[in-house]
Amino acid sequence: SKVVPAVVLIKGTDSQGAETSGSGFIVDPSGTIVTNLHVIRDLVKCGVKLANGDIYDQMSVKAFDERKDLAVIQIAGYNLPTVEIGDSETIQVGDSVLLIGNPLGTLEGSASAGIVSGIRQMEEGYRVIQTDAAANPGNSGGPMVDSKGQVVGIVTFKLKGTEALNFVVPVNYARGLLAGTNSFPIKDLASRLGQATDLFSSKQHPRRWKSLNSGTVKIV
């Protein structure tokens, strides 16, 4: 009841006209939304639907992190419902959690329950939270909440061919992105991607997330 009103459905089309959808959550009454970068990265047109049915046909990008698959977008909102952000550093294996999102882009406001199954270090240089709570395409970008109803993570990917191996980016990684004040149109996002060099690796890590069903991800 605390979180669902602030969970949004994001839909858009890419340059080829293909449609994609995902989830996000509002963190500021003015319409600041946290989601996955892969939900919006290929889009040239994008809209946001709130839980109460209101639709916003325009949005801008405020910040993104390619490595961690995070993005912050903005709609022209006012006095919108928001989530309470928790501290993902306090999460422990065995904690009860809920995933809330819009599986398949149609089952809006769906919730699934589970526990924290593990905390894993990614080869790419960040941590993810493993959970057995069910997630499907369309859940990407949705919040994982703890027993207090506080958001502690952002649903990002699952391993192909599995049912209970879903992974969530800790919400603390998104906190720094919320400090950004500049924004730019969604159509300009593509030209800004792929500019960072990985100085800590001799090889280029693939960071092009396609969907919640993106392929096998190496965890170390």
Steps between C-alpha positions, in 0.01 A plus 500: 500500500795734560692418184258397223358854441855620418587219256471601134474326164748621238426433133673611184611422146844482346615628160365184334156541656543208741322551832648432840376544855635501852443632847630783715421676826448864594745644752398867492151662484610702195527180294856370538505126421765230545509212251744280304705649219414205276130589527556833320837481325373418148185711508426803282149546641398427857205546733428435866176373655438546870323250723191727510474489120648842423723499191797726423601505135835672546800432720864599520812323626670649807780247559614148417763242594583252223704269720221449752210526250335791680317808372315796650226656288269796552136566418318828558320388814369675807420362846545142378517199736854394583682201648714510811859408420674270748863408558604204286814454711280359778362216284591151618453151359164363617323837519143504366447717192235590242547576131244741355464576131314452176577153358439469126414872498136420573475353850552834671576525870581131543684390813700184566650390830829333579820529697850631441684191376846653480710809437733454204799687361477554125804463277424850371571656840180538697276291723154358438241354734374152410137416577260214438202738468341453156582750224419508130555730199334830589622483861832660399550828683242423767576524871594229747369598843582373846265418786473872586374585152826677417661459158835323530563402137410525132406181312746454213553148360449128542699204372355335192329168556449560871194579709643619831828670413409867470738787565454851634735800501531649852314830524798675659665498156216719374524758777788690343320521166212685665725800563514585129323818388554494123270311266480421130244352258468123470600519131845627602575209732652271236770754411609523864542126558819302461728794580655365820818292492536215749836584657488198731478230235705396199183396320179679421214369711167477320262737678215498253210358700210405277232377737437317823576184302841621382744212469734334745682750719828412666501548874822471700 
